Amino acid sequence: MSAPATTTATVSHRQVLEALSGLLLALFVAMLSSTVVSTALPPIIGALNGSQTQYTWVVTATLLTATATTPVWGKLADLFDKKTLVQIAIVIFVVGSVVSGFAQSAGQLIAARAFQGIGVGGAVFLGQYFQIGRGYSPTEAGLLTIPLMAGVLGASIVSGRLITKTGRIKPYIVAGAATLVLGFLALGRIDHETSLVLVGGSMLLVGVGVGMSMQNLVLAVQNTVPLKDIGAASSTIAFFRSLGGTIGVSVLGAVLARRVEDAITRDLAAAGIPAGGAGGGNLNLNVLPDAVQHIVRAAYGDATGHIFVISAAIAVVGVVAALLLKPITLRTSLDLVETPTAV
């Protein structure tokens, strides 16, 4: 039985650039959710008179729905027109964004972000440390995360070029996972008075670790499955990544809230301020007395370091998993047509 004939559609360079530009614009909008919006969340929750628990749920709601729907999107991409699916996802994301913008309470914002997560596919996080723990504005907090973004960008480009040159993927995943542990350990030393140089250097390490491991893990999977299964395989990676993010945000958010609450209660008592009426659980710091503001900022700044120590311990598991990966090399063929079986 002969193999079926295949047809190859000719696509011009201009058409490729147009399609790529559209996809990059869509990705840019989605990234706004995990950069600009996430950085601005502390004052947003404060303006809505929300609590630390509600702050955690605003992030978790998006991750939960993104996690639950990512495998569905991936499988649909293998079965139906990808362009239509991307357009549907963008519409869902935009509608969720508009509804989020009109939210009048933290509960409404959580619900809108959950709907938004169906389209965005993933999001997250140091915004609270810089704004609540150190007193910087959302704009300043965003600028202070530049070392993290620079590390991700630089490491992704350099490791990508090296993988293209050598064809080997595993060494960069292992190196990235190890660097991530070092970065988390460095961030585990921060408090509300730590030098921004040290914080920036630690974030750079985390960025390098993420840049060398995150996308390369997807690349490793894509080079071990047939092309017809790449959508499902890639979405599976995204699913477990989102699931880990959801669990991480929920658990670490709860740990942060607990440590902050204990620190605020302790320091308010030491200052002779009644804990019940001080409003220490409110993220709208502008309505708090100066003395209480200082106590709340110190509590958030000091508790953040503990979160990263826990993250470093978890990241060690990632290093072990990376070491156990089988050596993977870039595929040398397109693998578009399966070998036919004789009948």
C-alpha positions as CSV (number, residue, x, y, z in Angstrom):
1,M,0.0,0.0,0.0
2,S,1.6,3.3,-1.1
3,A,2.0,6.3,1.2
4,P,-0.5,9.1,0.7
5,A,0.6,12.0,-1.4
6,T,1.3,15.2,0.5
7,T,0.9,18.7,-0.6
8,T,3.0,21.6,0.6
9,A,1.4,25.1,0.7
10,T,3.8,27.9,-0.4
11,V,3.8,30.7,2.1
12,S,5.5,34.0,1.3
13,H,7.9,35.7,3.7
14,R,5.5,38.5,4.1
15,Q,2.6,36.2,5.1
16,V,4.9,34.6,7.7
17,L,5.8,38.0,9.1
18,E,2.1,39.1,9.2
19,A,1.1,35.9,11.0
20,L,4.0,36.2,13.4
21,S,3.3,39.8,14.1
22,G,-0.3,39.0,15.0
23,L,0.7,36.2,17.4
24,L,3.4,38.4,19.0
25,L,0.8,41.1,19.6
26,A,-1.6,38.6,21.2
27,L,1.3,37.3,23.3
28,F,2.2,40.8,24.3
29,V,-1.4,41.5,25.5
30,A,-1.3,38.2,27.5
31,M,2.0,39.2,29.0
32,L,0.6,42.4,30.3
33,S,-1.5,40.3,32.7
34,S,1.6,38.8,34.2
35,T,3.7,41.9,34.3
36,V,1.9,45.3,34.4
37,V,-1.3,44.1,35.9
38,S,0.4,41.8,38.4
39,T,2.7,44.6,39.5
40,A,-0.3,46.9,40.0
41,L,-2.3,44.4,42.0
42,P,-1.3,45.5,45.5
43,P,-2.8,49.1,45.0
44,I,-5.8,47.7,43.1
45,I,-6.6,45.3,46.0
46,G,-6.0,48.1,48.4
47,A,-8.4,50.4,46.5
48,L,-11.1,47.7,46.7
49,N,-10.4,47.3,50.4
50,G,-9.3,43.7,49.9
51,S,-7.2,41.5,52.1
52,Q,-4.1,39.4,51.6
53,T,-6.2,36.3,51.2
54,Q,-8.2,38.0,48.4
55,Y,-5.0,39.2,46.8
56,T,-3.9,35.5,46.6
57,W,-7.2,34.5,45.2
58,V,-7.1,37.1,42.4
59,V,-3.9,35.4,41.2
60,T,-5.0,31.9,42.0
61,A,-8.4,32.2,40.2
62,T,-6.6,33.0,36.9
63,L,-4.2,30.2,37.3
64,L,-6.9,27.6,38.2
65,T,-9.0,28.3,35.1
66,A,-5.9,28.5,32.9
67,T,-4.6,25.2,34.3
68,A,-8.0,23.5,33.8
69,T,-8.4,24.7,30.2
70,T,-4.9,24.5,28.9
71,P,-5.0,20.8,27.9
72,V,-8.4,21.4,26.2
73,W,-6.9,24.2,24.1
74,G,-4.0,22.0,23.2
75,K,-6.1,19.1,22.1
76,L,-8.4,21.4,20.1
77,A,-5.4,22.9,18.4
78,D,-4.5,19.4,17.1
79,L,-8.1,18.9,15.8
80,F,-9.3,22.3,14.5
81,D,-8.2,25.5,12.9
82,K,-5.5,27.1,15.2
83,K,-6.2,30.6,13.9
84,T,-9.9,30.4,15.0
85,L,-8.9,29.0,18.4
86,V,-6.4,31.9,18.9
87,Q,-9.1,34.4,18.0
88,I,-11.6,32.8,20.4
89,A,-9.0,32.8,23.2
90,I,-8.2,36.5,22.6
91,V,-11.9,37.5,22.7
92,I,-12.3,35.6,26.0
93,F,-9.2,37.3,27.5
94,V,-10.3,40.8,26.3
95,V,-13.9,40.3,27.7
96,G,-12.4,39.1,31.0
97,S,-10.1,42.1,31.1
98,V,-12.9,44.6,30.5
99,V,-15.1,43.0,33.2
100,S,-12.0,43.1,35.6
101,G,-11.7,46.8,34.9
102,F,-15.2,47.4,36.0
103,A,-15.0,45.3,39.2
104,Q,-16.3,47.2,42.2
105,S,-15.1,44.7,44.8
106,A,-12.4,42.1,45.3
107,G,-15.0,39.3,44.9
108,Q,-16.0,40.7,41.5
109,L,-12.4,41.0,40.5
110,I,-11.7,37.4,41.5
111,A,-14.6,36.1,39.4
112,A,-13.5,38.2,36.4
113,R,-9.9,37.1,36.6
114,A,-11.1,33.5,36.7
115,F,-13.0,34.0,33.4
116,Q,-9.9,35.8,32.0
117,G,-7.8,32.8,32.8
118,I,-9.7,30.7,30.4
119,G,-8.1,32.8,27.6
120,V,-4.8,33.8,29.0
121,G,-3.4,30.3,29.7
122,G,-1.2,31.3,32.6
123,A,0.2,34.3,34.6
124,V,2.2,35.5,38.2
125,F,4.5,37.4,41.1
126,L,7.8,40.3,43.9
127,G,5.2,43.1,43.4
128,Q,4.0,43.0,47.0
129,Y,7.5,43.1,48.4
130,F,8.5,46.3,46.5
131,Q,5.2,48.1,47.0
132,I,4.0,47.0,50.4
133,G,7.3,45.9,52.0
134,R,9.4,48.8,50.6
135,G,6.9,51.5,49.8
136,Y,7.6,51.9,46.0
137,S,4.9,52.8,43.5
138,P,3.6,50.3,40.9
139,T,5.8,52.0,38.2
140,E,8.9,51.9,40.4
141,A,8.2,48.2,41.3
142,G,7.9,47.3,37.7
143,L,11.2,49.0,36.9
144,L,12.9,47.2,39.8
145,T,12.0,43.9,38.3
146,I,14.0,44.7,35.1
147,P,17.0,42.4,36.3
148,L,14.5,39.5,36.4
149,M,13.3,40.2,32.9
150,A,16.8,40.8,31.6
151,G,17.9,37.5,33.0
152,V,15.1,35.6,31.4
153,L,15.6,37.4,28.0
154,G,19.4,37.0,28.0
155,A,19.5,33.4,29.1
156,S,16.7,32.4,26.7
157,I,18.6,33.9,23.7
158,V,22.0,32.6,24.6
159,S,20.9,29.1,25.6
160,G,18.7,28.9,22.5
161,R,21.6,29.8,20.2
162,L,23.8,27.3,21.9
163,I,21.2,24.5,21.7
164,T,20.8,25.3,18.0
165,K,24.6,25.1,17.5
166,T,25.2,21.9,19.6
167,G,21.8,20.2,19.3
168,R,21.9,19.3,23.0
169,I,19.1,20.4,25.4
170,K,19.6,18.7,28.7
171,P,22.7,20.5,29.9
172,Y,21.0,23.9,29.7
173,I,17.9,22.6,31.6
174,V,20.1,21.3,34.4
175,A,22.2,24.5,34.6
176,G,19.0,26.6,34.6
177,A,17.4,24.5,37.4
178,A,20.5,24.8,39.5
179,T,20.8,28.6,38.9
180,L,17.2,29.0,39.9
181,V,17.9,27.3,43.3
182,L,20.8,29.7,43.8
183,G,18.6,32.7,42.9
184,F,15.8,31.6,45.3
185,L,18.4,31.1,48.1
186,A,19.7,34.6,47.5
187,L,16.2,36.1,47.6
188,G,15.6,34.1,50.8
189,R,17.9,36.5,52.6
190,I,16.0,39.7,51.8
191,D,14.0,41.7,54.3
192,H,12.4,45.2,54.3
193,E,15.9,46.9,54.5
194,T,17.9,44.7,52.1
195,S,20.1,46.6,49.6
196,L,18.3,46.9,46.2
197,V,21.7,45.8,44.6
198,L,21.5,42.5,46.3
199,V,17.8,42.1,45.5
200,G,18.5,43.0,41.8
201,G,21.4,40.5,41.6
202,S,19.2,37.8,43.1
203,M,16.4,38.5,40.7
204,L,19.0,38.3,37.8
205,L,20.0,34.8,39.0
206,V,16.3,33.7,39.1
207,G,15.8,35.2,35.6
208,V,18.7,33.3,34.2
209,G,17.5,30.1,35.7
210,V,14.0,30.6,34.3
211,G,15.4,31.6,30.9
212,M,17.6,28.5,30.6
213,S,15.0,26.0,31.8
214,M,11.4,27.0,31.2
215,Q,11.2,27.2,27.4
216,N,13.9,24.5,26.9
217,L,11.7,22.0,28.7
218,V,9.0,22.7,26.1
219,L,11.6,22.3,23.4
220,A,12.7,19.0,24.9
221,V,9.1,17.6,24.8
222,Q,8.5,18.9,21.3
223,N,11.5,17.0,20.1
224,T,10.4,13.7,21.5
225,V,6.8,13.4,20.1
226,P,5.4,13.2,16.5
227,L,4.4,16.5,15.0
228,K,0.7,15.5,15.1
229,D,0.9,15.4,18.9
230,I,2.9,18.6,19.5
231,G,-0.2,20.6,20.4
232,A,-1.3,18.1,23.1
233,A,2.3,17.6,24.3
234,S,3.0,21.3,24.6
235,S,-0.3,22.0,26.4
236,T,0.5,19.2,28.8
237,I,3.7,20.9,29.8
238,A,1.7,24.2,30.1
239,F,-0.9,22.4,32.2
240,F,1.6,21.0,34.8
241,R,3.4,24.4,34.8
242,S,0.2,26.2,35.5
243,L,-0.8,23.6,38.1
244,G,2.5,24.0,39.9
245,G,2.0,27.8,39.7
246,T,-1.5,27.5,41.1
247,I,-0.4,25.3,44.0
248,G,2.6,27.5,44.6
249,V,0.6,30.7,44.7
250,S,-2.0,29.2,47.0
251,V,0.3,27.5,49.4
252,L,3.0,30.2,49.5
253,G,0.4,32.9,49.6
254,A,-1.2,31.3,52.6
255,V,2.2,31.0,54.3
256,L,2.9,34.7,53.6
257,A,-0.4,35.7,54.9
258,R,0.1,33.7,58.1
259,R,3.6,35.1,58.8
260,V,2.5,38.6,58.0
261,E,-0.4,38.3,60.3
262,D,1.7,37.0,63.2
263,A,4.4,39.7,62.7
264,I,1.8,42.5,62.6
265,T,0.1,41.2,65.7
266,R,3.4,40.9,67.5
267,D,4.7,44.3,66.5
268,L,1.4,46.0,67.2
269,A,1.3,44.6,70.7
270,A,4.9,45.6,71.3
271,A,4.0,49.2,70.2
272,G,1.0,49.2,72.5
273,I,-1.5,49.5,69.6
274,P,-4.7,47.4,69.7
275,A,-4.5,44.8,67.0
276,G,-8.3,44.7,66.4
277,G,-8.8,48.3,65.3
278,A,-5.5,48.9,63.7
279,G,-6.5,47.6,60.3
280,G,-3.3,45.6,59.8
281,G,-5.0,43.2,57.5
282,N,-6.1,45.9,55.0
283,L,-3.8,46.3,52.0
284,N,-5.0,49.9,51.6
285,L,-2.1,51.3,53.6
286,N,-2.9,55.0,52.9
287,V,-5.8,54.8,55.4
288,L,-3.5,53.5,58.1
289,P,-1.6,55.6,60.7
290,D,2.1,56.1,60.0
291,A,3.2,53.9,62.8
292,V,0.9,51.0,61.6
293,Q,2.1,51.5,58.0
294,H,5.7,51.0,59.1
295,I,4.8,47.8,61.0
296,V,2.8,46.4,58.0
297,R,5.6,47.2,55.5
298,A,8.2,45.6,57.8
299,A,6.0,42.5,58.2
300,Y,5.6,42.0,54.4
301,G,9.3,42.8,53.7
302,D,10.6,40.4,56.2
303,A,8.1,37.6,55.4
304,T,8.9,37.6,51.7
305,G,12.4,36.1,52.2
306,H,10.9,33.1,54.0
307,I,8.7,32.4,50.9
308,F,11.8,32.2,48.7
309,V,13.6,29.8,51.1
310,I,10.6,27.5,50.6
311,S,10.8,28.0,46.9
312,A,14.5,27.1,46.9
313,A,13.7,23.8,48.6
314,I,11.0,23.0,46.1
315,A,13.3,24.0,43.2
316,V,15.8,21.4,44.4
317,V,13.3,18.8,43.2
318,G,13.5,20.4,39.8
319,V,17.2,20.0,39.7
320,V,16.9,16.2,40.5
321,A,14.2,15.9,37.8
322,A,16.4,17.6,35.3
323,L,19.3,15.3,36.1
324,L,17.1,12.3,35.5
325,L,16.1,13.5,32.0
326,K,17.3,11.3,29.2
327,P,19.7,13.1,26.8
328,I,17.6,14.9,24.1
329,T,18.8,16.3,20.8
330,L,17.1,18.5,18.3
331,R,15.2,16.5,15.7
332,T,16.8,16.5,12.2
333,S,13.6,15.8,10.2
334,L,10.1,17.4,10.1
335,D,8.4,14.1,10.8
336,L,5.3,15.2,9.0
337,V,4.1,11.8,7.6
338,E,4.1,8.6,9.6
339,T,5.7,5.5,8.0
340,P,2.8,3.6,6.4
341,T,2.2,0.0,7.5
342,A,1.8,-2.7,4.9
343,V,-1.6,-4.3,4.6
